[in-house]
């Protein structure tokens, strides 16, 4: 590994930490303008360095960064931050979600750093465009659902303040109304729901090519399906049952548990074939060619 990878990684982390500190300070000292500066000035620069870090890893490894935990985290957090910033520029009131998004990004990057595998080639069995496609849809789904859950947390904070009759100050005053968050979240959940469906389909196609079966009720497969059903219920409750506000927010938060288990719970499920710590080892012979 060259010196460029750790340098760009830590530069990126410092920018995100700076933005996180500004967000927390805006809450503690009731300075909403600090939150705005963190999201619109500091985070974009961190995202640029993040893209550079991904590019360096790609150049060093000689392949798209999708192998191992570190590369997965590096790509997944990039998609999360990029998606969140795109949402903020389209819907400025969504900036309040940074209170939850940024700390989770920092923690995820820290976990990835402890699992930084050395750069190496991808074994032939995993050189499949279906795997890369599945990987991309998986992290996009995670990013979208994480942003939706972050908005749901902000929605519950706003609802609690409204219920107690407390005057809204600082960043809390910047949280949009519950109706507005419902309006913002609905298309996001729809987008995530479609990505979730595609991750299931592409994963099944790749699994069939690798293991000779489309579905095996593996823990990751099961949790991904449960997540899809959970957010499907969100859409049903919103569009058919007419649910609003806190009930939808809690569905968004609880359903996030499913994709979190599919993404992180795999590390604690040694019986799953999704544990790609040593790509190419202990893999059943493929029943049909890639």
C-alpha positions as CSV (number, residue, x, y, z in Angstrom):
1,X,0.0,0.0,0.0
2,X,1.4,3.4,-1.0
3,X,1.5,6.4,1.3
4,X,-1.3,8.1,-0.6
5,X,-4.0,5.8,0.7
6,X,-3.6,6.5,4.4
7,X,-2.9,10.2,3.7
8,X,-6.1,10.6,1.7
9,X,-8.1,8.5,4.1
10,X,-7.1,10.5,7.2
11,X,-7.6,13.8,5.3
12,X,-11.2,12.6,4.5
13,X,-11.8,11.5,8.1
14,X,-10.6,14.9,9.5
15,X,-13.0,16.8,7.3
16,X,-15.9,14.6,8.3
17,X,-14.9,14.9,12.0
18,X,-14.8,18.7,11.6
19,X,-18.3,18.7,10.1
20,X,-19.5,16.4,12.9
21,X,-18.0,18.7,15.6
22,X,-19.7,21.7,13.9
23,X,-23.1,19.9,13.8
24,X,-22.8,18.9,17.5
25,X,-21.7,22.4,18.4
26,X,-24.7,23.9,16.5
27,X,-27.0,21.8,18.7
28,X,-25.2,22.6,22.0
29,X,-24.8,26.3,21.4
30,X,-28.0,26.7,19.4
31,X,-26.2,28.0,16.3
32,X,-28.1,26.7,13.3
33,X,-25.8,28.5,10.9
34,X,-22.9,26.2,12.0
35,X,-25.0,23.2,10.9
36,X,-25.5,24.8,7.5
37,X,-21.8,25.5,7.0
38,X,-20.9,22.0,8.0
39,X,-23.2,20.5,5.5
40,X,-22.7,22.9,2.6
41,X,-19.0,23.7,3.0
42,X,-17.1,21.1,5.0
43,X,-18.9,17.9,3.9
44,X,-18.5,18.5,0.1
45,X,-14.7,18.9,0.5
46,X,-14.6,15.7,2.5
47,X,-16.6,14.0,-0.2
48,X,-14.0,15.2,-2.8
49,X,-11.2,13.7,-0.7
50,X,-13.3,10.6,-0.3
51,X,-13.6,10.2,-4.0
52,X,-9.8,10.6,-4.2
53,X,-9.4,7.9,-1.6
54,X,-11.6,5.5,-3.6
55,X,-9.6,6.3,-6.8
56,X,-6.3,5.6,-5.0
57,X,-7.6,2.3,-3.8
58,X,-8.8,1.5,-7.2
59,X,-5.5,2.4,-8.8
60,X,-3.5,0.4,-6.2
61,X,-5.7,-2.7,-6.4
62,X,-6.2,-2.7,-10.1
63,X,-10.0,-3.3,-9.8
64,X,-13.1,-1.6,-8.6
65,X,-13.0,-1.4,-4.8
66,X,-15.5,-4.0,-3.8
67,X,-13.4,-6.7,-2.2
68,X,-13.3,-7.0,1.6
69,X,-14.7,-5.0,4.5
70,X,-12.5,-1.9,4.1
71,X,-13.4,-1.4,0.4
72,X,-17.0,-2.0,1.1
73,X,-17.1,0.6,3.9
74,X,-15.1,3.0,1.7
75,X,-17.6,2.8,-1.1
76,X,-20.7,2.6,1.1
77,X,-19.9,5.7,3.1
78,X,-19.1,7.6,-0.1
79,X,-22.5,6.7,-1.5
80,X,-24.2,7.7,1.8
81,X,-22.5,11.1,2.0
82,X,-23.0,11.8,-1.8
83,X,-26.7,10.9,-1.6
84,X,-27.3,12.9,1.6
85,X,-25.6,16.0,0.1
86,X,-27.6,15.7,-3.2
87,X,-30.7,15.6,-1.0
88,X,-29.7,18.6,0.9
89,X,-29.0,20.7,-2.2
90,X,-32.4,19.6,-3.6
91,X,-34.3,19.9,-0.3
92,X,-32.3,22.3,2.1
93,X,-34.5,21.5,5.0
94,X,-33.2,18.0,5.0
95,X,-29.9,19.2,6.4
96,X,-31.1,18.4,9.9
97,X,-30.5,14.7,9.1
98,X,-26.7,15.4,9.4
99,X,-27.1,15.0,13.2
100,X,-27.5,11.3,12.6
101,X,-25.8,10.7,9.2
102,X,-22.4,12.1,10.1
103,X,-21.8,10.2,13.3
104,X,-22.8,7.0,11.6
105,X,-20.5,7.7,8.7
106,X,-17.6,8.3,11.1
107,X,-18.3,5.1,13.1
108,X,-18.5,3.1,9.9
109,X,-15.2,4.5,8.6
110,X,-13.6,3.7,11.9
111,X,-14.8,0.1,11.8
112,X,-13.5,-0.1,8.2
113,X,-10.1,1.1,9.2
114,X,-9.7,-1.8,11.6
115,X,-10.5,-4.2,8.8
116,X,-8.2,-2.7,6.1
117,X,-7.1,-5.7,4.1
118,X,-3.9,-5.5,2.0
119,X,-4.4,-4.8,-1.7
120,X,-4.5,-8.0,-3.7
121,X,-6.1,-9.4,-6.9
122,X,-9.6,-10.7,-7.1
123,X,-9.8,-14.5,-7.5
124,X,-11.4,-15.5,-10.8
125,X,-14.5,-16.9,-9.1
126,X,-15.4,-13.4,-7.9
127,X,-14.6,-11.6,-11.1
128,X,-18.3,-11.2,-12.0
129,X,-20.2,-8.1,-13.2
130,X,-23.2,-9.4,-11.3
131,X,-21.3,-9.2,-8.0
132,X,-20.2,-5.6,-8.7
133,X,-23.8,-4.7,-9.7
134,X,-25.2,-6.4,-6.5
135,X,-22.6,-4.7,-4.4
136,X,-23.5,-1.3,-5.8
137,X,-27.3,-1.8,-5.3
138,X,-26.6,-3.1,-1.7
139,X,-24.7,0.0,-0.6
140,X,-27.1,2.3,-2.4
141,X,-30.0,0.7,-0.6
142,X,-28.2,1.1,2.7
143,X,-27.4,4.7,2.0
144,X,-31.0,5.7,1.1
145,X,-32.5,3.9,4.1
146,X,-30.0,5.4,6.4
147,X,-30.9,8.9,5.2
148,X,-34.6,8.2,5.6
149,X,-34.1,6.9,9.1
150,X,-32.0,10.0,10.0
151,X,-34.9,12.2,8.8
152,X,-37.3,10.1,10.9
153,X,-35.1,10.7,14.0
154,X,-35.2,14.4,13.3
155,X,-39.0,14.1,12.8
156,X,-39.4,12.4,16.2
157,X,-37.3,15.1,17.9
158,X,-39.5,17.8,16.4
159,X,-42.6,16.0,17.4
160,X,-41.4,15.7,21.0
161,X,-40.6,19.4,21.2
162,X,-44.1,20.2,19.7
163,X,-45.8,17.9,22.2
164,X,-44.1,19.4,25.2
165,X,-44.9,22.9,24.0
166,X,-41.2,23.9,24.2
167,X,-40.0,26.7,22.1
168,X,-37.9,25.5,19.2
169,X,-34.5,27.0,19.1
170,X,-31.3,26.5,17.2
171,X,-31.1,23.5,14.8
172,X,-34.4,22.1,16.2
173,X,-36.1,25.1,14.7
174,X,-34.6,24.2,11.3
175,X,-36.3,20.8,11.3
176,X,-39.2,20.9,8.8
177,X,-42.7,20.0,9.8
178,X,-43.7,16.4,10.1
179,X,-45.8,16.8,7.0
180,X,-42.8,18.1,5.0
181,X,-40.6,15.2,6.2
182,X,-43.2,12.8,5.1
183,X,-43.3,14.4,1.7
184,X,-39.5,14.3,1.4
185,X,-39.2,10.7,2.7
186,X,-41.9,9.1,0.5
187,X,-39.9,9.2,-2.9
188,X,-36.7,8.3,-1.0
189,X,-38.3,5.2,0.4
190,X,-39.7,4.4,-3.1
191,X,-36.2,4.8,-4.6
192,X,-34.7,2.6,-1.8
193,X,-37.4,0.0,-2.2
194,X,-36.6,-0.4,-6.0
195,X,-32.8,-0.6,-5.2
196,X,-33.6,-3.2,-2.5
197,X,-35.5,-5.3,-5.1
198,X,-32.6,-5.0,-7.6
199,X,-30.1,-6.1,-4.9
200,X,-32.2,-9.2,-4.3
201,X,-32.5,-10.0,-8.0
202,X,-28.9,-9.4,-8.9
203,X,-27.8,-11.3,-5.8
204,X,-29.9,-14.2,-6.7
205,X,-28.6,-14.3,-10.3
206,X,-25.0,-14.2,-9.0
207,X,-25.7,-16.8,-6.4
208,X,-27.1,-19.1,-9.0
209,X,-24.0,-18.7,-11.1
210,X,-21.7,-19.3,-8.2
211,X,-23.5,-21.9,-6.0
212,X,-26.1,-23.3,-8.4
213,X,-29.2,-21.9,-6.5
214,X,-31.0,-18.6,-6.6
215,X,-32.0,-18.6,-2.9
216,X,-30.7,-20.4,0.1
217,X,-32.3,-18.6,3.1
218,X,-28.8,-17.4,4.1
219,X,-29.0,-14.9,7.0
220,X,-28.0,-12.0,4.7
221,X,-30.6,-13.0,2.1
222,X,-33.3,-13.3,4.7
223,X,-32.6,-9.9,6.3
224,X,-32.5,-8.2,2.9
225,X,-35.9,-9.7,2.1
226,X,-37.3,-8.7,5.5
227,X,-36.0,-5.1,4.9
228,X,-37.7,-5.0,1.5
229,X,-41.0,-6.2,3.1
230,X,-40.6,-3.6,5.9
231,X,-40.2,-0.7,3.6
232,X,-42.9,-2.1,1.4
233,X,-45.1,-1.9,4.4
234,X,-44.0,1.8,4.8
235,X,-45.2,2.5,1.3
236,X,-48.4,0.6,1.9
237,X,-49.1,2.4,5.1
238,X,-48.4,5.8,3.6
239,X,-50.2,5.4,0.3
240,X,-53.1,3.0,1.2
241,X,-53.7,3.3,4.9
242,X,-52.9,7.1,5.0
243,X,-50.5,6.9,7.9
244,X,-48.5,10.0,8.7
245,X,-46.0,11.4,11.1
246,X,-44.6,9.4,14.0
247,X,-46.0,6.0,12.9
248,X,-44.2,6.3,9.6
249,X,-41.0,7.5,11.3
250,X,-40.9,4.5,13.6
251,X,-41.4,2.1,10.6
252,X,-38.5,3.8,8.9
253,X,-36.3,3.4,12.0
254,X,-37.3,-0.2,12.8
255,X,-37.0,-1.3,9.2
256,X,-33.4,0.1,9.1
257,X,-32.5,-2.7,11.5
258,X,-33.0,-5.2,8.7
259,X,-30.5,-3.7,6.2
260,X,-28.1,-3.1,9.1
261,X,-28.3,-6.8,10.0
262,X,-27.8,-7.7,6.3
263,X,-24.8,-5.3,6.1
264,X,-23.1,-5.7,9.5
265,X,-24.8,-8.8,11.2
266,X,-23.0,-10.9,8.6
267,X,-19.8,-10.4,10.6
268,X,-21.4,-12.4,13.4
269,X,-22.9,-15.1,11.3
270,X,-20.0,-17.5,10.5
271,X,-22.4,-19.9,8.8
272,X,-23.1,-17.5,6.0
273,X,-21.5,-17.7,2.6
274,X,-21.6,-13.9,2.4
275,X,-18.6,-13.6,4.7
276,X,-16.0,-12.6,2.0
277,X,-13.0,-12.3,4.3
278,X,-10.8,-14.6,2.1
279,X,-12.2,-14.3,-1.4
280,X,-11.8,-17.5,-3.3
281,X,-11.2,-19.8,-0.4
282,X,-13.6,-22.5,0.7
283,X,-16.0,-21.7,-2.1
284,X,-18.1,-24.5,-3.6
285,X,-17.3,-25.4,-7.2
286,X,-19.6,-23.4,-9.6
287,X,-22.2,-25.5,-11.3
288,X,-22.0,-23.3,-14.4
289,X,-19.4,-20.9,-15.8
290,X,-19.3,-17.2,-15.0
